Amino acid sequence: MKLFKKILIANRGEIALRVIRTCKEMGIKTVAVHSTADRDSLHVRYADESICIGPANSRYSYLNIPAILSAAEITDAEAIHPGYGFLSENPHFAEACATSGITFIGPSAESIKIGGDKAKARQLMKRRGIPVVPGSEGPLLTLESAQKLSKKIGFPVIIKASAGGGGRGMRIIREEGELASAFHLAQREALAAFGNSELYMEKYLPQIRHIEIQILGDQKGDVIHLGERDCSIQRRHQKLIEEAPSPFATESLRKRLGEYAIKAARAMKYYSAGTIEFIVDASGDVYFMEVNTRVQVEHPVTEEITGFDIIKEQIKIAAGFPLSIKQSQVKISRHAIECRINAEDPEKFTPCPGKITLFIPPGGQGIRVDSVAYSGWNVPPYYDSMIAKLIVIGKTREEAIAKMKRALDEFTLEGIKTTIPFMKRVMDHPDFRKGQFFTDFVDRIFSADNGSSSGSEESNYSDNSP
């Protein structure tokens, strides 16, 4: 077995730069693809080669499979790393790579298909003895079937897009009279966002934690997990802050989640990096939620508490190497927190693209900043608003929070509005500091402070794909 000589990164922003850095450390050449809007991005500057694949609209650039494959062929790239978002969970892209003789650095197309169909994933997990929230056995194709099921499991219920994420195609219905309009709205939204109008239904659980398990599997069938991440600080189904380990998890719960995650991965014959996501209610009952068949935005917190490079392992697995560690070798002794720094108004959470006039990231022991931002960079309005990930590591959760507060105070970012002020408020909130929060934390606490009527229900059941 040999490592790849050259890898093309089919993505942009901080994840593209993250992959490039690991490739350089492994002695692998890199190719950056970019849109016209990203010609001045750092991932383009730091790659060994770069190719413009289209205009700013991602449909014609970062989602343009023929253009990406052509770029790989022109540059003699042996493999493609998809990052997260864009084509990372597109089974047709994985299949197209294989047809073109290029290695897709990710799981099999079949695993991606299972993960992408949430209704079928629920069925598979239920057959394997992994608990799922009471709900539909498969997609709900008609309003009549949704009405029948809602009466069976009882209101409130939540409907979701089978192929969805990010809260699109998702509605909470508290009484029967709301179901018809919500069902049709969710269908239209799912079709527009994902090209698939299929929905499924679950019983709505009001107070939950969103806890996910990082898994790694090789092509020989070995699977391990790297512990849990708590992603319960979110707004309208979008994650804002992640930490590991979870302040909510007991050793018993942690063990149970890990066992379920390994069982789920083996049921899918999963290899590469991935995440098995769960919801945990206030009583500690666990329910499978979904599988993310890619590296996650929040993977750095797991790297920092385990000392393990997930991207490096992903690349080696794709090249056919076995896992480099066993489950017994996974040791967790520190606490890490990640804040997503978005180019957004910190009160309204509306995008705020524009020119960064001054960018000075924080530093010091236990501080990591993953970003492509720099002084003079124009944040484009066409893509996700996240411009940096601030990760801190401490011996304890209390120390990590103290480091995050200090790092947020140091972080100088001028010219545009960002969510840094909001992150400071979260770090100071007593419920967060005590670890006593659920997925409704942001909407319940901060929307009330701002006089918003958005309500707490929209923060539940996050399953976002950046």
N, C-alpha and C positions, 0 to 999 in steps of 0.2 A: 504493500500500500504506500502511496505517495500523496503528499499534500498538493493542492492545486498551485499552479504557477501564477495564475492571474484570475481575479474575481471581479465581476462587474456588480456594482451596487445599484439595484433598481429602486432607488428611493432618493430622498432629499433630507436636508436639515440635519439635526443632531444625530439621528440614528445612522445616516449615511456616514457621517464623520466618525461615529463610534465604531462602525464596522471597519472603516479605513484604518483607524489606529491599531486595532487588533491585527489586521492583515499585515501592516508594516512590522509589527513585533514578531509575526510568524514568518517574515521573509516572503510574503506573497504580494505581487504587484496588484494594483487596483485600477479600476476604470469607473469614473463617475459619469452618470448621465444627468442631464439637467434641462430644464425648460429655459426659454429666453428670459423669464423673470428671475431665474436663479444663477445667471451667468457669473455673478459676483459672490456667490456663496462660498463659504470656507471648504465645504466638501469638494467643490470643484478645484479649489486652489491646492488642497493637500493630496488629492489623488494623483497617481502617476500619469494617467491619461483622462481626458474628458471629452464627451460628445454631447452636443445639443440634440435633443430628440423631439423638439416641438415647441409650440407656443405655451403661454402661461396656463391656459386651460388644461387641467390634468387629464382630461379625456383624450387630448391629443398629444400628451407627453408621458407623464408618469403612469398612465393607464393604457398606453399605446403598445400593445404586445409586439406587433411586427417591428416597430421602431426599436424597441429594447433588444429584441433578438438580433436584429440587424447590427446594432451597436456591438453586441457580444461577438458576432461573427467577424465583423470588421477588425476588432481589436484582439481576436484570438483568445477571448476569455473562456476559461473552461467551466466556470460556475457562475451562478447568479445568486446574490443574497438579496431577498426582497424587503428586508427590514420589517416594519409594521405598517399597517394601513395599505393604501393603494392596492397592489396585486398580491400582497403577502398571503391572503387567504382565498386566492382564486384558483380553484383546481384546474381550470382550463390553462392557466399560465404554467402551472407545474407540469401538466401534460405536454404543453407546447415546448417547454424547455427540454423534456425528455426526447421528444420527436426530433428536436434540432441537435441532439447529441450534447446538450449542456446540462450540467448537474444543477438541480434546484436545491438550494441550501434551506431545507425545511422538510416537513413530513411528506408522506406519500399523498398523491392526489386523492386517493380513497379516504385517507384520514381527514383531509381538508373538507371533503364532501360531507363526512359525518359531522364534523364540527360546525360546518356552515348551515346545517339543517337542524335547528334546535329541537324541533319536534321529534325527529328521528333519533337524535342524541339522547333525549329523555327516554325514549323507548329502550334503547340499548342499555342505558345505565340501570333502568328499572329491572330488566331481565337479569342483570349481573348482581342484583341485590343492593344496589346503591340507592338510597332514599331520594325521591324526587317530590317536589311540591304536588299535592293532589291537583290533577288537571287533565287535559286532553291526551289521549293516547297517540294522536297524530294530528296533522293539520286540520283545522276547522274550515271546511270549504263553503259552508252556507251559514246564513244567519240563524236558520232553524236549528242547526246542530249546535251552534253556540248558545242559543236560548235553552235548549234541552240540558246541556252540560252545566250551565250556570245554575240552573235549578237544582241539579244533583249535588254540586259541591257547595252551593250557597254563596251569597254575596257577603262582602265585596270580592270581585274577581279582577284579574288583570289579563289583558290580551296583548300578545307580542307578535312581531313579525318573525316567522320561522327562519328567514334568511337575514335577520336584522341585527342591529347594534346601535349604540349611541342614543337609545331612547326613541328612535324613529319607528313608527308603526306600533307604538305602545300606548295603551290606555287603561286607566283604572276605572272600573264601573262599580258603583256602590249600590245601585238598585236597578231593577229590571227595566224601568222606563228609559234608562240611559243607554242600554245595550245596543239598540239598532243603530243609532247615529254614530256611537263610538266604534262599532264594528266596521261600518262602511268608511268612516274617516281613516281608521287604522289600515284598512285594505288599500285605500288610495295612496296613503303616505308610504306604505311598504312597497307598493308597486313603483312609485316614483323614485324612491331611494335605492331599491335593490333589484328592481326588475322582476319581483316576485311578490304576489299579493297574499300568499298563504299566511295564515295566522294560527296561533295556538293559545290556549287558555290555561291559567293557573289560579289557584286560590290565592287571594291577596293577603299577605302577612304584614301587619303594620310596623312592627319593630324588629329590624333585622340588622345583622352585621354582614358585610360583604368580605369574605375571606377566600383567598385563592392560594393554590399550591403550585409552586414551580416544579415542573417535571423535566427530566431528560431521559431519552431512550436511544439506544443504538440499534443498528440494523441487524444485530444478532439476537435481539429480543430482551436484552437487559434494560431495566428501567429503575431509576432512582428519583427521589424528590429532594428538594433543597429547602424544605420548610415552607411556612406560610407567610403571606403578606396580607395586611389589613387595608382594605381599600374603601372603608366606610365613609370617609370624608369626601363627599361628592355633591354636585349640584345638577339637578335635572338630568340624572343618569350619567353625568360626566365626572370621572375621577379627578380630584384636585390634589389630594395628599395621600400618600401611601407610606406604610411603615412595616417593619419586620423586626422581630416577631410581633404578632398581634397582642396588644395589651389585654384583650378579652379572652384569649385562648388559655385554657388550663392544659396541663400535660396530657390529661386524658383526652381532651378534645383535639389537641394537636396530633396525638397518635392516631385517632380515628380519622381525621382529615387526610393524613398521609397515607393511611391504608386504603381509603376510598380512592384517592388520586392514583395510586399505583394500579389498583384494580381497574379503574377507568381507562388508563393508558394501555394496559394489556388487552382490554376488551377491544380497543381500536387498533391493536398492533402498531402502536405509536412509536415513532422514532423522531429525533431532533428535539429542540426545545419547545415547550408548550406550557399551557396553564390550565389546570382544572379548577373551575370557579364554583364556589358554594355560597349559600346564604345560611346564616346561623341565627335562630331566633333567640329571644331573651331567655328562654329556658335551656338553651344549649343544644336544641335539636338541629340537626344538620340536613340540608337538602342540596342536591346537585343543581347547578344552574346552567352552566355551559362549558364548552371547551374552546380555548383560544389557541389556534394551531399556528402560532408564530411567537416570536420574542415579544415581550410586553414593554410598554413605555417604562414601567416601574421596575424592570429587571435589575437596575443598579442597587436597589436596597438589598436584594438577595445576594448579589455579588459582594457587597461590603460586609455582610454578616457571616459569609461563608469563606471569603477570600478566593472565590472561584470565578473565572472568566467564562460567562455563559456563551458569549459570541464565539470564543475560541473553541469551546466544546462543540458548538453547533457546526462549525466549519469542519472539524475533525470527524464528526459523525457522518456528515455528508460525503466525506472522502472515504468512508468505510472503516474508520478506526473504531475500536470498542470504547466504551466509557472509560475515562481515565481514573475514576474513583468508584468505590462501592458505597452502599448506603451507610455502612458502619463508619466510614471515614468522614461523613458529613458532620461537621461540628459547628454549632452556633453559640457564640459567646458574647456578641455585642448587639447593639440596637441601632437601627438606621431609619431615617425619615427622609422622604422625598417630597418637595414642594414643586409643583408644575408652575413655572413662571410664564404666564400668558400675556400677550400684547392685547390687553382688554381693560376696559374701565372697571376698576375694582368694586364699584358700587352697582353698576348695571350689568356687568359681565358682557358688554358688547365689544366687538373687535375694535382694535385701535392700531391699525397699521400706520407706517410712516417711517421717517428717518430717525435712527438712534444717534443722538448727538454726543452722548458720552456713555461708555459701557466699562465699568470697573467691577469685575466679579470679586466676591469675598475669597479669602484664603485662610491658611492656618491648618493646624492639625485636625483631621477628621472632616474636612470640607472637600466636596467634589462638585464641580459644575460641568454639566454636559450641555454644550450650546454651540451654535454657529454664529451667534450674534457678536458684533464688534462695533466700536465707535465709527459712525459714518455709514453703517449698513442700513439699507431701506428694507423694512419688514414688508414683504409683499402681501397684498390683500386677498390672494387667491387660495391660500392653503390654511391648514390648522393654525390657530393663533399661538400655540406653544412655542416660545423662543428659547427657553432654558429649563433645565432640570437642576434644582439645587438639592444635593444629597448630603446629609450629615451623619456621622457615625460616633456613637458614644458607648461607654462601658455599660451604661444603664439608659433607660428611657428618659429619666430626668436630665441626665447629662446631654442626651441627644437633643432634647427640647431647648436646653440652654444654648447649645451650639447653634441650633437653627435660628433662635432669636438673634444671636450675635451676628450670624451670617446674613440674615435678612436686613439688619441694620446697616451692615457694611455694603450690601449690594447697591451699587450706584448705576442707575439706568435712566437716562434723561432723553427727552425728545418725544417720547410716547408714554401713554399711561400703561401700567402693568398691574398685575394682581399681587404685587409685593405687599402693599398695605393690608389687603385682605388676609394674607397669610400671617402677618403679624398679629392680627386680631384673633385668628384661630389659636395660635401658639399661646396667647394670653388667656384664653377662655378656660374657666375652671373645669368645665365638663371634659374638655379635650385633655387638659393636664392630668385629670384623674382617670382618663381612659374610659369614661362613661358616656358613650355616644352611640347612635345608630345612624343608618343612612339618611335619616331625615334631619340630621344635625344642622346642616347649613341653612336649609330652607326654614326650619323651625326657629332657629336662633337669630340668624342674620336677616332673613326676610322680615321677621317681626321688628327688628331694630330699624329697618329701612322703611317700614310701613307698607311693605309689599303684600299683595294678596295672592301670591303664587301658591301658597299652601305647602305643607310638608310632604304630601303624597307623591309629588313628582320626583323626589329624590330616591325613591325606593327602586330596587331591582335594576341597578346599573349593569349594563352589559356593553359598554362602549368600545368602539374600535377607532382609535385615533386616525 
